Amino acid sequence: MSTKSVMGRTATRRQRRNRSWPEALKREIVAATFAPGASVSVVARRYDVNANQVFSWRRRLRDVPPAAAVRGASRLVPVMVTPEPGAAVGQRSSSATETIEIDVGDYRVRVGSAVDAQALRRVLDVLERR
């Protein structure tokens, strides 16, 4: 026999708070923990969530970046400047069109100085996903 039944008390279960956290809020909380000088426990208290839960979300979301962050994220890409074939080194024709080449995976994009930046961004986004 348990002590609780002998003393005339019934055992009560501790109620669990079963919250359903929206994915966007989870990502917001996790992002807040990566801010310079941020503490997971302080962020967890601010959002009224257990710190262990936040650590769990961090592990789960570590390899799954949010789509918005992927689209707007700035990344460094390697750049190599090479002279035009047949152009003399050190000499530049004033009528020559300046171009840059961007390698994205197996693709190479040549862009002139009059490129539409928004159109170029769309092209690079599409190539990046392939």
Accessible surface in RSA format (square Angstrom, percent):
REM  Atomic radii and reference values for relative SASA: ProtOr
REM  Chains: A
REM  Algorithm: Lee & Richards
REM  Probe-radius: 1.40
REM  Slices: 20
REM RES _ NUM      All-atoms   Total-Side   Main-Chain    Non-polar    All polar
REM                ABS   REL    ABS   REL    ABS   REL    ABS   REL    ABS   REL
RES MET A   1   214.01 110.8 127.02  84.1  86.99 207.1 124.49 105.8  89.52 118.6
RES SER A   2    67.25  56.8  52.44  70.0  14.81  34.1  50.87 108.3  16.39  23.0
RES THR A   3    97.15  69.1  89.62  90.9   7.54  18.0  57.45  77.2  39.70  60.0
RES LYS A   4    95.27  46.5  95.19  58.4   0.07   0.2  51.59  46.4  43.67  46.5
RES SER A   5    66.78  56.4  45.10  60.2  21.68  49.9  45.00  95.8  21.78  30.5
RES VAL A   6   100.84  66.4  71.54  64.8  29.30  70.6  77.68  67.5  23.16  62.8
RES MET A   7   124.33  64.4  91.63  60.6  32.70  77.9  90.32  76.8  34.01  45.1
RES GLY A   8    68.88  84.9   0.00   N/A  68.88  84.9  36.77 100.9  32.11  71.9
RES ARG A   9   137.91  57.9 130.16  66.3   7.76  18.5  58.59  80.1  79.32  48.1
RES THR A  10   118.63  84.4 101.48 102.9  17.15  40.9  80.96 108.8  37.67  56.9
RES ALA A  11    78.62  72.3  50.00  77.2  28.62  65.1  50.57  71.2  28.05  74.3
RES THR A  12   116.94  83.2  92.12  93.4  24.82  59.2  65.60  88.1  51.34  77.6
RES ARG A  13   226.46  95.1 201.45 102.7  25.01  59.5  78.37 107.1 148.09  89.7
RES ARG A  14   225.69  94.8 198.20 101.0  27.49  65.4  80.92 110.6 144.77  87.7
RES GLN A  15   168.35  94.1 145.09 106.0  23.26  55.4  51.27 109.1 117.09  88.8
RES ARG A  16   211.26  88.7 182.26  92.9  29.00  69.1  71.55  97.8 139.71  84.7
RES ARG A  17   169.10  71.0 137.10  69.9  32.00  76.2  74.94 102.4  94.17  57.1
RES ASN A  18   142.32  98.1 108.10 104.5  34.22  82.4  24.93  60.0 117.39 113.5
RES ARG A  19   104.03  43.7  74.83  38.1  29.20  69.5  45.06  61.6  58.97  35.7
RES SER A  20   111.02  93.8  80.47 107.4  30.56  70.4  49.80 106.1  61.22  85.8
RES TRP A  21    46.40  18.6  34.64  16.8  11.77  27.6  26.11  13.9  20.29  32.9
RES PRO A  22    81.17  59.2  68.74  62.7  12.43  45.2  80.88  66.8   0.29   1.8
RES GLU A  23    74.10  42.5  66.54  50.3   7.56  18.0  49.41  95.6  24.69  20.2
RES ALA A  24    78.44  72.1  65.01 100.3  13.42  30.5  70.65  99.5   7.78  20.6
RES LEU A  25    49.16  27.4  46.58  33.3   2.57   6.5  48.37  34.0   0.79   2.1
RES LYS A  26    37.26  18.2  37.26  22.9   0.00   0.0   3.21   2.9  34.05  36.3
RES ARG A  27    55.53  23.3  50.82  25.9   4.71  11.2  25.00  34.2  30.52  18.5
RES GLU A  28    91.27  52.4  82.14  62.1   9.13  21.7  36.77  71.1  54.50  44.5
RES ILE A  29     0.00   0.0   0.00   0.0   0.00   0.0   0.00   0.0   0.00   0.0
RES VAL A  30    12.01   7.9  12.01  10.9   0.00   0.0  12.01  10.4   0.00   0.0
RES ALA A  31    63.69  58.6  49.71  76.7  13.98  31.8  55.54  78.2   8.15  21.6
RES ALA A  32    23.40  21.5  12.63  19.5  10.77  24.5  21.20  29.9   2.20   5.8
RES THR A  33     8.00   5.7   0.00   0.0   8.00  19.1   0.00   0.0   8.00  12.1
RES PHE A  34   126.80  63.4  99.22  61.5  27.58  71.8 103.29  62.6  23.51  67.3
RES ALA A  35    47.72  43.9  37.56  58.0  10.16  23.1  42.97  60.5   4.75  12.6
RES PRO A  36   139.92 102.0 106.01  96.6  33.91 123.3 118.15  97.5  21.77 135.3
RES GLY A  37    89.43 110.3   0.00   N/A  89.43 110.3  45.13 123.8  44.30  99.2
RES ALA A  38    40.61  37.3   6.19   9.5  34.42  78.3  15.72  22.1  24.89  65.9
RES SER A  39    47.02  39.7  39.02  52.1   8.00  18.4  32.00  68.1  15.02  21.0
RES VAL A  40    17.73  11.7  13.25  12.0   4.48  10.8  13.25  11.5   4.48  12.1
RES SER A  41    47.54  40.2  44.53  59.4   3.01   6.9  31.04  66.1  16.49  23.1
RES VAL A  42    75.21  49.5  74.06  67.0   1.15   2.8  74.14  64.4   1.07   2.9
RES VAL A  43     0.85   0.6   0.85   0.8   0.00   0.0   0.85   0.7   0.00   0.0
RES ALA A  44     2.97   2.7   2.97   4.6   0.00   0.0   2.97   4.2   0.00   0.0
RES ARG A  45   171.89  72.2 151.09  77.0  20.80  49.5  77.97 106.6  93.92  56.9
RES ARG A  46   154.47  64.9 117.57  59.9  36.90  87.9  69.43  94.9  85.03  51.5
RES TYR A  47    50.92  23.8  38.39  21.8  12.53  32.6  30.30  22.8  20.63  25.4
RES ASP A  48    83.21  58.3  77.08  76.7   6.13  14.5  29.63  69.7  53.59  53.4
RES VAL A  49    20.00  13.2   4.77   4.3  15.23  36.7  11.99  10.4   8.01  21.7
RES ASN A  50    97.15  67.0  80.84  78.1  16.30  39.3  33.14  79.7  64.01  61.9
RES ALA A  51    29.32  27.0  25.68  39.6   3.64   8.3  25.68  36.2   3.64   9.7
RES ASN A  52   111.18  76.7 105.97 102.4   5.20  12.5  27.63  66.5  83.55  80.8
RES GLN A  53    69.26  38.7  64.14  46.9   5.12  12.2  13.50  28.7  55.76  42.3
RES VAL A  54     0.00   0.0   0.00   0.0   0.00   0.0   0.00   0.0   0.00   0.0
RES PHE A  55    87.17  43.6  86.48  53.6   0.69   1.8  86.48  52.4   0.69   2.0
RES SER A  56    43.21  36.5  41.31  55.1   1.90   4.4  11.07  23.6  32.14  45.0
RES TRP A  57     8.66   3.5   8.66   4.2   0.00   0.0   3.75   2.0   4.91   8.0
RES ARG A  58    56.36  23.7  53.75  27.4   2.60   6.2   6.63   9.1  49.72  30.1
RES ARG A  59   139.22  58.5 130.92  66.7   8.31  19.8  56.36  77.0  82.86  50.2
RES ARG A  60   117.49  49.3 101.59  51.8  15.90  37.9  74.43 101.7  43.06  26.1
RES LEU A  61    14.79   8.2   6.68   4.8   8.11  20.4   6.94   4.9   7.85  21.1
RES ARG A  62   167.79  70.4 133.48  68.0  34.31  81.7  67.70  92.5 100.09  60.7
RES ASP A  63   114.68  80.3  88.17  87.8  26.51  62.7  36.68  86.3  78.00  77.8
RES VAL A  64    78.24  51.5  76.77  69.5   1.47   3.6  78.24  68.0   0.00   0.0
RES PRO A  65    80.70  58.8  66.58  60.7  14.12  51.3  70.40  58.1  10.30  64.0
RES PRO A  66    48.66  35.5  46.33  42.2   2.32   8.4  48.66  40.2   0.00   0.0
RES ALA A  67    68.24  62.7  54.59  84.2  13.65  31.1  60.27  84.9   7.97  21.1
RES ALA A  68    71.19  65.5  60.16  92.8  11.03  25.1  60.81  85.6  10.38  27.5
RES ALA A  69    49.08  45.1  36.92  57.0  12.16  27.7  48.22  67.9   0.86   2.3
RES VAL A  70    69.94  46.0  58.05  52.6  11.89  28.6  61.91  53.8   8.03  21.8
RES ARG A  71   147.78  62.0 131.99  67.3  15.78  37.6  50.38  68.9  97.40  59.0
RES GLY A  72    63.79  78.7   0.00   N/A  63.79  78.7  37.93 104.1  25.86  57.9
RES ALA A  73    56.48  51.9  29.91  46.2  26.57  60.4  39.45  55.6  17.03  45.1
RES SER A  74   114.93  97.1  80.69 107.7  34.24  78.9  50.67 107.9  64.26  90.0
RES ARG A  75   149.63  62.8 117.56  59.9  32.07  76.4  59.84  81.8  89.79  54.4
RES LEU A  76   182.52 101.6 155.60 111.3  26.92  67.7 156.91 110.2  25.61  68.9
RES VAL A  77    86.41  56.9  70.73  64.0  15.68  37.8  72.32  62.8  14.09  38.2
RES PRO A  78   135.22  98.6 104.60  95.4  30.62 111.3 116.41  96.1  18.81 116.9
RES VAL A  79   118.12  77.7  80.65  73.0  37.47  90.3  84.74  73.6  33.37  90.5
RES MET A  80   162.59  84.2 133.20  88.2  29.39  70.0  97.85  83.2  64.74  85.8
RES VAL A  81   139.22  91.6 109.39  99.0  29.82  71.9 113.09  98.3  26.13  70.9
RES THR A  82    84.59  60.2  61.70  62.5  22.89  54.6  36.74  49.4  47.85  72.3
RES PRO A  83    94.51  68.9  71.21  64.9  23.31  84.7  82.66  68.2  11.85  73.7
RES GLU A  84   101.36  58.2  93.90  71.0   7.45  17.7  45.88  88.7  55.47  45.3
RES PRO A  85   130.72  95.3  97.87  89.2  32.85 119.4 109.68  90.6  21.04 130.8
RES GLY A  86    90.94 112.1   0.00   N/A  90.94 112.1  45.18 124.0  45.75 102.5
RES ALA A  87    51.06  46.9  28.01  43.2  23.05  52.4  37.17  52.3  13.88  36.8
RES ALA A  88    55.73  51.2  36.63  56.5  19.10  43.5  46.36  65.3   9.37  24.8
RES VAL A  89   134.56  88.5 107.29  97.1  27.27  65.7 110.35  95.9  24.22  65.7
RES GLY A  90    83.87 103.4   0.00   N/A  83.87 103.4  42.36 116.2  41.51  93.0
RES GLN A  91   139.00  77.7 119.09  87.0  19.90  47.4  41.04  87.4  97.95  74.3
RES ARG A  92   191.62  80.5 155.74  79.4  35.88  85.4  58.75  80.3 132.87  80.5
RES SER A  93    64.85  54.8  47.03  62.8  17.81  41.0  42.45  90.4  22.40  31.4
RES SER A  94   123.20 104.1  81.28 108.5  41.92  96.6  57.34 122.1  65.85  92.3
RES SER A  95   101.39  85.7  68.74  91.7  32.64  75.2  54.26 115.5  47.13  66.0
RES ALA A  96    58.45  53.7  35.99  55.5  22.46  51.1  46.20  65.1  12.26  32.5
RES THR A  97    95.38  67.8  73.84  74.9  21.54  51.3  47.10  63.3  48.29  73.0
RES GLU A  98   100.94  58.0  93.65  70.9   7.29  17.3  38.02  73.5  62.92  51.4
RES THR A  99    61.98  44.1  33.60  34.1  28.38  67.6  27.80  37.3  34.17  51.7
RES ILE A 100   105.22  59.9  99.87  74.4   5.35  12.9 105.16  75.7   0.06   0.2
RES GLU A 101    81.71  46.9  56.08  42.4  25.64  61.0  20.56  39.8  61.16  49.9
RES ILE A 102    31.20  17.8  28.35  21.1   2.84   6.9  31.20  22.5   0.00   0.0
RES ASP A 103    89.46  62.7  64.29  64.0  25.16  59.5  27.88  65.6  61.58  61.4
RES VAL A 104    28.05  18.5  24.63  22.3   3.42   8.3  27.62  24.0   0.43   1.2
RES GLY A 105    77.54  95.6   0.00   N/A  77.54  95.6  43.51 119.4  34.02  76.2
RES ASP A 106   148.76 104.2 108.78 108.3  39.99  94.6  34.21  80.5 114.55 114.2
RES TYR A 107    93.23  43.5  89.08  50.7   4.15  10.8  64.02  48.1  29.21  36.0
RES ARG A 108   144.27  60.6 112.43  57.3  31.84  75.8  27.73  37.9 116.54  70.6
RES VAL A 109    27.44  18.1  24.00  21.7   3.44   8.3  27.44  23.8   0.00   0.0
RES ARG A 110   166.15  69.8 136.41  69.5  29.75  70.8  47.18  64.5 118.98  72.1
RES VAL A 111     8.54   5.6   4.49   4.1   4.05   9.8   7.47   6.5   1.07   2.9
RES GLY A 112    28.70  35.4   0.00   N/A  28.70  35.4  14.20  39.0  14.50  32.5
RES SER A 113    93.67  79.2  55.24  73.7  38.43  88.5  42.08  89.6  51.59  72.3
RES ALA A 114   103.21  94.9  66.18 102.1  37.03  84.2  78.10 110.0  25.11  66.5
RES VAL A 115    67.72  44.6  41.43  37.5  26.29  63.3  49.44  43.0  18.28  49.6
RES ASP A 116    85.21  59.7  73.26  72.9  11.95  28.3  37.33  87.9  47.88  47.8
RES ALA A 117    75.49  69.4  66.19 102.1   9.30  21.1  67.30  94.8   8.19  21.7
RES GLN A 118   130.90  73.2 127.47  93.2   3.42   8.1  37.65  80.1  93.25  70.7
RES ALA A 119    32.24  29.6  31.33  48.3   0.91   2.1  31.82  44.8   0.42   1.1
RES LEU A 120    29.96  16.7  27.87  19.9   2.09   5.2  29.54  20.7   0.41   1.1
RES ARG A 121   109.51  46.0 107.89  55.0   1.62   3.9  57.89  79.1  51.62  31.3
RES ARG A 122   145.92  61.3 143.90  73.4   2.02   4.8  69.71  95.3  76.20  46.2
RES VAL A 123    70.13  46.2  66.37  60.1   3.76   9.1  69.89  60.7   0.25   0.7
RES LEU A 124    25.80  14.4  25.32  18.1   0.48   1.2  25.32  17.8   0.48   1.3
RES ASP A 125    23.25  16.3  22.22  22.1   1.04   2.5   4.54  10.7  18.72  18.7
RES VAL A 126    67.26  44.3  66.33  60.0   0.94   2.3  66.60  57.9   0.67   1.8
RES LEU A 127    24.78  13.8  20.45  14.6   4.33  10.9  20.45  14.4   4.33  11.7
RES GLU A 128    67.84  38.9  45.22  34.2  22.62  53.9  21.12  40.8  46.73  38.1
RES ARG A 129   174.61  73.3 137.17  69.9  37.44  89.1  74.44 101.7 100.17  60.7
RES ARG A 130   185.40  77.8 121.38  61.9  64.02 152.4  63.31  86.5 122.08  74.0
END  Absolute sums over single chains surface
CHAIN  1 A    11567.9       8953.1       2614.8       6446.8       5121.1
END  Absolute sums over all chains
TOTAL         11567.9       8953.1       2614.8       6446.8       5121.1
